[in-house]
């Protein structure tokens, strides 16, 4: 019988499939479609200290084998997430959830993470230093090893739960940023966030997205994500959650061979809300096809080739 279990920062997951932040809301919407307790866990919508309306529209554009988004971290703010969203979630999800946090200053990150650290239902804090869709925050911390280290250290000193730092691919050397986060005490890393891109309307001759640029996600970025996860997991000893273009059980296996101990599924949820359930259902058959009995055994397997 196929063993889908894996471990993320000391917490066992029944399987490695995790819907990515920004593609699964706060979970309860998807619970109307299927029992979301079949998931390993999920990363809820990016949360900031204060409420954010997000960027003006249009803020979504299609691309070949992917999509661009510049939603801009629209969320009700951490106080309402704790008082309104998490109680709704607890009615439909009995596992630990991953809290995704963004900020515009070190103090923002520390405040929001500290508030969420007090919540029983949260297992991990995913600190997003890599959002390309907001001005003056997020990605500015993720493109510099020094800034990434500063945020990581400040959050680690303020919380008790495992801290997973989400990294940007929009850098020359992602390994140096990853190592800086590890040196600052990160318990894990997640990568990659979206790649910066744009589309232009041929009729108006102007960018389709009001923000001009947006984050590219979907199958188009899978080869980039695999390369970066492979490189980072060779350089660090903390667990890595791999993401970027995953849309099938085969993609999960490939990402774990690259070194990830778990995976996040993003854009696929926006195309098919049953995507994660389907991937979990298909994993045992795909494992049997490739002679895999225990998923833990294949983590980083491609490093030995």
C-alpha positions as CSV (number, residue, x, y, z in Angstrom):
1,X,0.0,0.0,0.0
2,X,1.4,3.4,-1.0
3,X,2.5,5.6,1.9
4,X,1.8,9.2,1.1
5,X,2.9,10.6,4.5
6,X,5.6,13.3,4.8
7,X,7.0,15.6,7.5
8,X,7.1,19.3,7.5
9,X,9.1,21.0,10.3
10,X,8.2,18.3,12.8
11,X,4.5,18.0,11.9
12,X,3.4,14.9,10.0
13,X,1.2,15.4,6.9
14,X,-1.0,12.6,5.6
15,X,0.2,13.6,2.1
16,X,2.4,16.3,0.6
17,X,-0.3,18.2,-1.3
18,X,-0.8,21.8,0.0
19,X,-3.0,24.4,-1.8
20,X,-0.9,27.5,-2.2
21,X,-1.7,30.9,-0.6
22,X,-3.9,33.1,-2.7
23,X,-5.5,30.2,-4.6
24,X,-7.6,28.6,-1.8
25,X,-9.0,31.5,0.2
26,X,-9.4,30.6,3.9
27,X,-10.5,27.1,3.0
28,X,-14.2,27.0,3.8
29,X,-15.3,27.9,0.3
30,X,-13.6,24.8,-1.1
31,X,-15.1,22.7,1.8
32,X,-18.5,23.1,0.0
33,X,-17.0,21.1,-2.9
34,X,-15.1,18.3,-1.1
35,X,-13.8,17.3,2.4
36,X,-10.7,19.5,2.6
37,X,-9.4,17.3,5.4
38,X,-7.9,15.0,2.8
39,X,-5.3,17.7,2.1
40,X,-1.9,17.6,3.8
41,X,-2.7,21.1,4.9
42,X,-3.2,24.4,3.0
43,X,-1.7,27.9,3.1
44,X,-4.4,30.5,3.6
45,X,-4.7,33.8,1.8
46,X,-1.8,36.2,2.3
47,X,-2.5,38.2,5.5
48,X,-1.2,41.6,6.4
49,X,-1.3,43.8,9.5
50,X,-4.0,46.1,8.1
51,X,-6.8,45.5,5.7
52,X,-5.9,45.8,2.0
53,X,-8.3,46.3,-1.0
54,X,-5.5,45.2,-3.4
55,X,-4.6,46.6,-6.7
56,X,-7.1,48.2,-9.1
57,X,-8.4,46.1,-12.0
58,X,-7.8,44.6,-14.4
59,X,-5.4,42.5,-12.4
60,X,-5.6,39.1,-14.1
61,X,-4.4,38.1,-17.5
62,X,-4.1,34.8,-19.3
63,X,-0.9,33.6,-20.9
64,X,0.2,30.5,-22.8
65,X,0.4,27.7,-20.2
66,X,-0.2,30.1,-17.3
67,X,-1.7,33.3,-15.9
68,X,-0.6,36.7,-14.6
69,X,-2.0,38.1,-11.5
70,X,-1.5,41.4,-9.7
71,X,-4.2,41.0,-7.0
72,X,-2.0,42.9,-4.5
73,X,-2.6,41.0,-1.3
74,X,-6.3,41.8,-0.9
75,X,-7.3,40.7,2.6
76,X,-9.3,41.8,5.6
77,X,-6.3,42.3,7.9
78,X,-5.0,40.0,10.7
79,X,-7.5,41.0,13.3
80,X,-10.5,40.0,11.2
81,X,-8.7,36.9,10.0
82,X,-8.4,35.8,13.6
83,X,-11.9,36.9,14.7
84,X,-13.9,35.9,11.6
85,X,-12.0,33.7,9.1
86,X,-10.4,31.2,11.4
87,X,-13.6,30.4,13.3
88,X,-15.3,29.6,10.0
89,X,-12.3,27.4,9.0
90,X,-12.3,25.4,12.2
91,X,-15.8,24.2,11.5
92,X,-14.6,22.4,8.3
93,X,-10.9,21.7,8.8
94,X,-9.5,19.7,11.7
95,X,-5.8,19.8,10.8
96,X,-3.2,22.5,11.4
97,X,-3.3,25.2,8.7
98,X,-0.4,27.2,7.3
99,X,-0.7,31.0,7.8
100,X,0.8,33.1,5.0
101,X,2.0,36.5,6.1
102,X,3.1,39.6,4.1
103,X,4.3,43.0,5.3
104,X,5.7,46.3,4.3
105,X,8.2,46.6,7.1
106,X,10.0,44.3,9.6
107,X,7.6,45.6,12.3
108,X,4.6,44.6,10.1
109,X,5.9,41.0,9.8
110,X,6.6,40.7,13.5
111,X,3.2,42.1,14.5
112,X,1.2,39.9,12.2
113,X,3.2,36.7,12.8
114,X,3.0,37.3,16.6
115,X,-0.8,37.6,16.5
116,X,-1.1,34.4,14.4
117,X,1.4,32.6,16.5
118,X,-1.1,32.7,19.3
119,X,-3.8,30.8,17.3
120,X,-4.1,27.1,18.2
121,X,-5.2,26.0,14.7
122,X,-2.1,27.3,13.0
123,X,0.8,25.0,12.5
124,X,3.3,27.0,10.5
125,X,3.9,30.6,9.6
126,X,4.8,31.1,5.9
127,X,6.5,34.4,5.8
128,X,6.1,35.8,2.3
129,X,9.1,38.0,1.4
130,X,8.5,37.5,-2.3
131,X,5.3,39.0,-3.5
132,X,5.9,40.8,-6.8
133,X,2.5,42.5,-7.0
134,X,2.8,45.2,-4.4
135,X,4.9,48.4,-4.3
136,X,7.2,49.1,-1.4
137,X,7.1,45.7,0.3
138,X,7.1,42.0,0.0
139,X,9.6,41.4,-2.8
140,X,12.0,44.1,-1.7
141,X,12.8,41.9,1.3
142,X,13.2,38.8,-0.8
143,X,15.7,40.1,-3.3
144,X,18.4,40.8,-0.8
145,X,20.1,38.2,1.4
146,X,20.7,40.9,4.1
147,X,17.0,42.0,4.1
148,X,15.7,38.4,4.0
149,X,18.0,37.6,7.0
150,X,16.7,40.6,8.9
151,X,13.0,39.7,8.5
152,X,13.6,36.1,9.3
153,X,15.6,36.7,12.4
154,X,13.1,39.3,13.7
155,X,10.1,36.9,13.2
156,X,11.9,34.0,14.7
157,X,12.7,36.0,17.8
158,X,9.0,36.8,18.2
159,X,7.2,33.5,17.6
160,X,7.3,29.8,18.7
161,X,5.7,28.1,15.7
162,X,7.9,26.9,12.8
163,X,8.7,29.7,10.3
164,X,8.8,28.9,6.6
165,X,10.2,31.7,4.5
166,X,8.7,32.0,1.0
167,X,11.3,33.0,-1.6
168,X,11.2,35.0,-4.8
169,X,12.5,33.6,-8.1
170,X,13.1,37.2,-9.3
171,X,16.7,37.2,-8.2
172,X,20.1,36.4,-9.7
173,X,21.1,33.9,-6.9
174,X,18.2,32.3,-5.0
175,X,20.7,30.1,-3.1
176,X,22.3,33.0,-1.3
177,X,18.9,34.3,-0.1
178,X,17.9,30.7,1.0
179,X,21.1,30.3,3.0
180,X,20.7,33.7,4.6
181,X,17.2,32.7,5.8
182,X,18.6,29.4,7.1
183,X,21.4,31.1,8.9
184,X,18.8,33.5,10.5
185,X,16.9,30.6,11.9
186,X,14.2,29.7,9.4
187,X,12.7,26.3,10.1
188,X,11.9,25.8,6.4
189,X,11.7,27.4,3.0
190,X,9.0,27.5,0.3
191,X,9.7,28.3,-3.3
192,X,9.1,29.6,-5.9
193,X,6.7,32.5,-5.8
194,X,5.6,33.9,-9.2
195,X,7.9,35.2,-11.9
196,X,7.4,38.8,-12.9
197,X,5.8,39.2,-16.4
198,X,3.4,41.3,-18.4
199,X,1.0,41.2,-21.4
200,X,0.1,44.0,-23.8
201,X,-3.3,44.6,-25.4
202,X,-2.7,44.9,-29.2
203,X,-5.8,47.0,-29.7
204,X,-5.1,49.6,-27.0
205,X,-1.3,49.2,-27.1
206,X,-1.3,49.3,-23.4
207,X,-0.5,46.7,-20.7
208,X,-3.5,44.5,-20.0
209,X,-2.9,44.6,-16.2
210,X,-3.4,48.0,-14.6
211,X,-0.4,47.3,-12.4
212,X,1.6,46.9,-15.7
213,X,3.4,43.8,-14.4
214,X,2.0,40.7,-12.6
215,X,3.2,37.4,-11.2
216,X,3.4,34.5,-13.7
217,X,2.1,31.2,-12.5
218,X,1.0,27.9,-14.0
219,X,2.7,25.0,-15.9
220,X,4.9,27.5,-17.8
221,X,7.1,28.0,-14.7
222,X,7.5,24.4,-13.5
223,X,11.0,23.9,-15.1
224,X,12.2,27.1,-13.4
225,X,10.7,26.0,-10.0
226,X,12.3,22.5,-10.3
227,X,15.7,24.0,-11.1
228,X,15.6,26.4,-8.1
229,X,14.3,23.8,-5.6
230,X,17.0,21.4,-6.8
231,X,19.7,24.1,-6.3
232,X,18.4,25.3,-2.9
233,X,17.9,21.8,-1.4
234,X,21.6,21.0,-2.3
235,X,22.7,24.1,-0.3
236,X,20.5,24.0,2.8
237,X,19.5,21.5,5.4
238,X,16.1,22.8,6.4
239,X,13.0,21.3,4.7
240,X,11.7,22.9,1.5
241,X,8.2,23.1,0.1
242,X,8.3,23.2,-3.7
243,X,5.8,25.0,-5.8
244,X,5.4,26.6,-9.2
245,X,3.3,25.0,-12.0
246,X,2.3,21.8,-10.3
247,X,-0.9,20.4,-11.7
248,X,-0.6,16.6,-11.6
249,X,0.6,13.7,-9.4
250,X,3.6,13.3,-11.8
251,X,4.5,16.9,-11.1
252,X,4.4,16.2,-7.3
253,X,6.8,13.2,-7.8
254,X,9.1,15.3,-9.9
255,X,9.2,18.1,-7.4
256,X,10.0,15.8,-4.5
257,X,12.8,14.1,-6.5
258,X,14.2,17.7,-6.9
259,X,14.3,17.9,-3.1
260,X,11.0,19.1,-1.8
261,X,9.4,17.4,1.2
262,X,6.0,18.7,0.3
263,X,4.4,20.8,-2.5
264,X,2.1,23.7,-3.0
265,X,-0.5,23.7,-5.8
266,X,-1.5,27.2,-7.0
267,X,-2.9,28.2,-10.3
268,X,-4.3,24.7,-10.9
269,X,-6.9,25.4,-8.2
270,X,-8.1,28.4,-10.2
271,X,-8.6,26.3,-13.3
272,X,-10.2,23.3,-11.5
273,X,-11.3,23.7,-7.9
274,X,-11.0,19.9,-7.6
275,X,-7.3,19.9,-8.6
276,X,-5.8,19.1,-5.3
277,X,-8.3,16.3,-4.6
278,X,-7.6,14.8,-8.0
279,X,-3.9,14.9,-7.4
280,X,-4.2,13.2,-4.1
281,X,-6.5,10.5,-5.6
282,X,-4.0,9.9,-8.4
283,X,-0.8,9.7,-6.3
284,X,-1.0,6.0,-5.3
285,X,-1.4,4.8,-8.9
286,X,1.4,7.1,-10.1
287,X,3.6,5.8,-7.2
288,X,2.9,2.2,-8.2
289,X,3.7,3.0,-11.8
290,X,7.2,4.2,-10.8
291,X,7.8,1.6,-8.1
292,X,7.5,4.0,-5.2
293,X,6.2,2.7,-1.9
294,X,7.0,5.5,0.4
295,X,7.1,9.2,-0.7
296,X,9.6,10.1,2.0
297,X,12.1,7.7,0.3
298,X,12.2,9.8,-2.9
299,X,12.9,13.3,-1.5
300,X,16.0,14.6,-3.2
301,X,16.4,11.4,-5.2
302,X,17.5,13.4,-8.3
303,X,20.5,14.6,-6.4
304,X,21.9,11.1,-6.5
305,X,21.8,10.7,-10.2
